[in-house]
Amino acid sequence: MLAPSNQNSLVKVPARHLLRGDVTGSGEVVLSVSAGAKTPRGMVDVLLQKGERKRAAIWNARTIIGVRRGSDAPADIAPEPEIPLSDRLPTFHELASFDAGKAWDQLSPEQQREIGVLALRFGTVGQCEGYFHETIEAVRAGFSSSHWTPQVQATAVWPRLQIDLVESAARAAFEALCEHFDPLWPQLFDWQAGREVKQP
C-alpha cells in the first residue's frame, strides 16, 4: 500500500488504496474507503467530502484515481484512532496465508508447552463431544458411528450424567484454547504497531 508522503504530491493509486485525507481532482476529500459485506465484489465504498457536502460513491477497486496526498490535506479531518493490537482481528488474507509452522517456531519453549497441553486436551476430550449417548439406537444414529462394529458402538452407551460432564469438559477445553490464543494474535500474525492493514 502506498504511504502518504511528507510533501503535497500528485499520485495515482487504485481506489482500494485511497487514504483518508487524499484530495481528488474534483477537490473532494476522502473520508473513508471500505469493502464490506454490502459492497459488490471488486468494488469499494468511498465516502467523500467537499466543503460541507458529503457523499458516498461505489467505485471499482482497481480504478486508478489521481489524488493529491500530503501535508496540504484539510486540517479538519481528524485521524482515525489506531486500534490496539490486542483488539484487532486478522484480515482474510492473514488467515488464508497463515503459516502455523513458522508461527510455532517463533514461540518460546514455555509458550509451546502451554499451547501443546491445551491442544492435546482439546484434541482428546474435545473430539469426544457428541459420540456418547444413553441408548444404542442413539449411538447408531449419531455422528460418524456407522462404521463402528457393534462391540465398539456398545462402549459409547453412557449414563446421562457422564455424557453431560464430558460435553462440558469438551466445551471448556475449546474455550481455554481460544482464550489462550487471543493475547497471542499479535505475535502469531507478526503484527507491529503502526503497520497498515491491507484492504480486502
DOLUM-448128 format. One record per residue (C-alpha): residue number from 0; x, y, z. Coordinates in steps of 0.02 Angstrom, whole numbers, plus 32768, in hexadecimal, padded with zeros to 4 digits. Layout:
BEGIN
TIGU   num     xx     yy     zz
TIGU   NUM      X      Y      Z
...
***
This chain:
BEGIN
TIGU   num     xx     yy     zz
TIGU     0   8000   8000   8000
TIGU     1   8041   80AD   7FD8
TIGU     2   806A   8118   806D
TIGU     3   804A   81D3   8073
TIGU     4   80E0   823E   804C
TIGU     5   8118   82D2   80B3
TIGU     6   80FD   834A   8023
TIGU     7   805E   8370   7FC5
TIGU     8   806C   8304   7F29
TIGU     9   8000   82BF   7E9E
TIGU    10   7FF9   8202   7E9F
TIGU    11   7F93   8183   7E40
TIGU    12   7F51   80F1   7EA6
TIGU    13   7ECC   806B   7E95
TIGU    14   7E2B   809E   7EED
TIGU    15   7E45   8015   7F6F
TIGU    16   7EE8   806B   7FA4
TIGU    17   7E9E   8118   7FC0
TIGU    18   7EC9   815F   806A
TIGU    19   7E69   81CE   80E1
TIGU    20   7E95   8282   80B6
TIGU    21   7EBC   8265   7FFD
TIGU    22   7E77   82F0   7F8F
TIGU    23   7E2E   82BC   7EE7
TIGU    24   7E3B   8321   7E46
TIGU    25   7D8C   8367   7E67
TIGU    26   7DC5   83AA   7F10
TIGU    27   7D6A   8329   7F78
TIGU    28   7DC0   82E6   8014
TIGU    29   7DC0   822A   8034
TIGU    30   7D75   8207   80E0
TIGU    31   7D76   8149   80D8
TIGU    32   7D88   80B4   8063
TIGU    33   7D3A   800C   808B
TIGU    34   7D08   7F68   803B
TIGU    35   7C85   7F17   80A8
TIGU    36   7C02   7E90   8096
TIGU    37   7B89   7F0B   8045
TIGU    38   7C07   7F48   7FC4
TIGU    39   7C02   7EEB   7F1D
TIGU    40   7C97   7E7A   7EFC
TIGU    41   7D2B   7ED7   7EB4
TIGU    42   7CE5   7F7F   7EE9
TIGU    43   7D0C   7FF7   7F78
TIGU    44   7C9B   8070   7FD4
TIGU    45   7CEE   811B   7FDB
TIGU    46   7CAE   81A7   804A
TIGU    47   7CDC   8254   8007
TIGU    48   7CCA   8306   8047
TIGU    49   7CD6   83AF   7FF2
TIGU    50   7CB3   8443   8062
TIGU    51   7C18   8417   80C8
TIGU    52   7BDA   8397   8049
TIGU    53   7BFB   82DD   8061
TIGU    54   7BD4   8252   7FE8
TIGU    55   7BEF   8198   7FD8
TIGU    56   7C2E   814B   7F35
TIGU    57   7C45   8096   7F00
TIGU    58   7CE0   8085   7E93
TIGU    59   7D36   7FF2   7E42
TIGU    60   7DC3   7FC1   7EBA
TIGU    61   7E42   7FC0   7E2A
TIGU    62   7E12   8067   7DDE
TIGU    63   7EAA   80DA   7DDE
TIGU    64   7E86   817F   7E35
TIGU    65   7EF8   8217   7E30
TIGU    66   7F00   826A   7EDB
TIGU    67   7F62   82EE   7F36
TIGU    68   7FB0   82A2   7FCF
TIGU    69   8018   82F7   8053
TIGU    70   8020   8383   80D1
TIGU    71   7F9F   83F2   807C
TIGU    72   7F0C   837E   80A4
TIGU    73   7E85   83DD   8103
TIGU    74   7EAB   83EB   81BD
TIGU    75   7DF6   83CA   81F1
TIGU    76   7E08   8311   81C4
TIGU    77   7E32   82C1   826A
TIGU    78   7EA0   8226   8260
TIGU    79   7E48   8183   8286
TIGU    80   7E7C   813B   832E
TIGU    81   7EF2   80A7   831E
TIGU    82   7EA7   8001   8353
TIGU    83   7F0D   7FB0   83DF
TIGU    84   7F60   7F10   83A2
TIGU    85   7F07   7EB1   842E
TIGU    86   7E5E   7EE0   83E2
TIGU    87   7E88   7EC8   832B
TIGU    88   7E3E   7E3B   82C2
TIGU    89   7EA2   7DE5   823A
TIGU    90   7E79   7E0F   8186
TIGU    91   7E40   7D8B   810A
TIGU    92   7EEC   7D8D   80B8
TIGU    93   7F43   7D74   8160
TIGU    94   7ED6   7CDE   8189
TIGU    95   7EE0   7C92   80DB
TIGU    96   7F9F   7C9E   80D7
TIGU    97   7FBF   7C74   818E
TIGU    98   805B   7C07   81A2
TIGU    99   8043   7BA3   8242
TIGU   100   80F1   7B56   8239
TIGU   101   8146   7BFF   822D
TIGU   102   80DB   7C45   82BB
TIGU   103   8102   7BAD   8327
TIGU   104   81BE   7BC2   830C
TIGU   105   81B3   7C76   834A
TIGU   106   8165   7C44   83F0
TIGU   107   81CE   7C2A   848C
TIGU   108   81DD   7B79   84D3
TIGU   109   8169   7BAC   8562
TIGU   110   80E5   7BEB   84E7
TIGU   111   80F5   7B4D   847F
TIGU   112   80D9   7AE2   851A
TIGU   113   803F   7B45   8551
TIGU   114   7FF1   7B3D   84A3
TIGU   115   8021   7A86   848F
TIGU   116   7FCC   7A55   8532
TIGU   117   7F2E   7AB5   8505
TIGU   118   7F2D   7A6D   8455
TIGU   119   7F41   79BB   8497
TIGU   120   7EB1   79D3   8510
TIGU   121   7E41   7A19   8488
TIGU   122   7E78   7995   840B
TIGU   123   7E4B   7907   8482
TIGU   124   7DBD   7942   84F2
TIGU   125   7D7B   79BF   8472
TIGU   126   7D6C   7940   83E7
TIGU   127   7D02   78CB   8452
TIGU   128   7C6F   7943   845B
TIGU   129   7BD8   78F9   8403
TIGU   130   7C15   7844   83FD
TIGU   131   7BC2   7807   849C
TIGU   132   7B07   77E7   84B2
TIGU   133   7A91   7797   852E
TIGU   134   7A52   7710   84B8
TIGU   135   7AA0   76A2   8431
TIGU   136   7A1F   76E3   83B5
TIGU   137   7A59   7796   83D4
TIGU   138   7B0F   7760   83C0
TIGU   139   7AE9   770D   8319
TIGU   140   7A8D   77A8   82DD
TIGU   141   7B19   7818   831B
TIGU   142   7BA3   7871   82BE
TIGU   143   7C2C   7804   8270
TIGU   144   7BF8   7765   82CA
TIGU   145   7BB5   76FD   8238
TIGU   146   7C60   76B1   8212
TIGU   147   7C78   7675   82C5
TIGU   148   7C63   75BD   82EE
TIGU   149   7BD2   7591   8363
TIGU   150   7C50   7572   83EF
TIGU   151   7C99   7621   83DC
TIGU   152   7BED   766F   83CE
TIGU   153   7BBD   7621   8474
TIGU   154   7C4E   767B   84CB
TIGU   155   7C00   7722   849B
TIGU   156   7B64   7703   8506
TIGU   157   7B7B   776C   85A3
TIGU   158   7B0D   77B1   862E
TIGU   159   7ACC   7862   8610
TIGU   160   7B34   78AD   869D
TIGU   161   7BD7   786D   8653
TIGU   162   7BA5   78AA   85A5
TIGU   163   7B80   7958   85EB
TIGU   164   7C27   795D   8647
TIGU   165   7C8A   792D   85AC
TIGU   166   7C2F   79AB   853E
TIGU   167   7C4B   7A33   85C0
TIGU   168   7D04   7A06   85C8
TIGU   169   7D0E   7A0B   850A
TIGU   170   7CC4   7ABA   8504
TIGU   171   7D38   7AF2   8591
TIGU   172   7DD0   7AAD   8532
TIGU   173   7D9F   7B0D   8496
TIGU   174   7D81   7BAF   84F7
TIGU   175   7E28   7B9E   8553
TIGU   176   7E83   7B87   84AD
TIGU   177   7E2D   7C20   8460
TIGU   178   7E4C   7C8E   84F8
TIGU   179   7F04   7C60   84F7
TIGU   180   7F15   7C8D   843F
TIGU   181   7EC0   7D38   8443
TIGU   182   7F52   7D94   8498
TIGU   183   7FCD   7D38   8426
TIGU   184   7F82   7D77   8382
TIGU   185   7FF8   7E0C   836F
TIGU   186   808C   7D94   8380
TIGU   187   8043   7D07   8316
TIGU   188   8013   7D7C   8287
TIGU   189   80B3   7DE4   829B
TIGU   190   8053   7E85   82B5
TIGU   191   80B2   7F23   82DD
TIGU   192   806E   7FC6   831F
TIGU   193   804E   8042   8293
TIGU   194   8051   7FBF   8208
TIGU   195   7FCB   7FE1   8186
TIGU   196   7F44   7F5E   816F
TIGU   197   7F2A   7F29   80BB
TIGU   198   7E7C   7F46   8078
TIGU   199   7E22   7EA4   8046
***
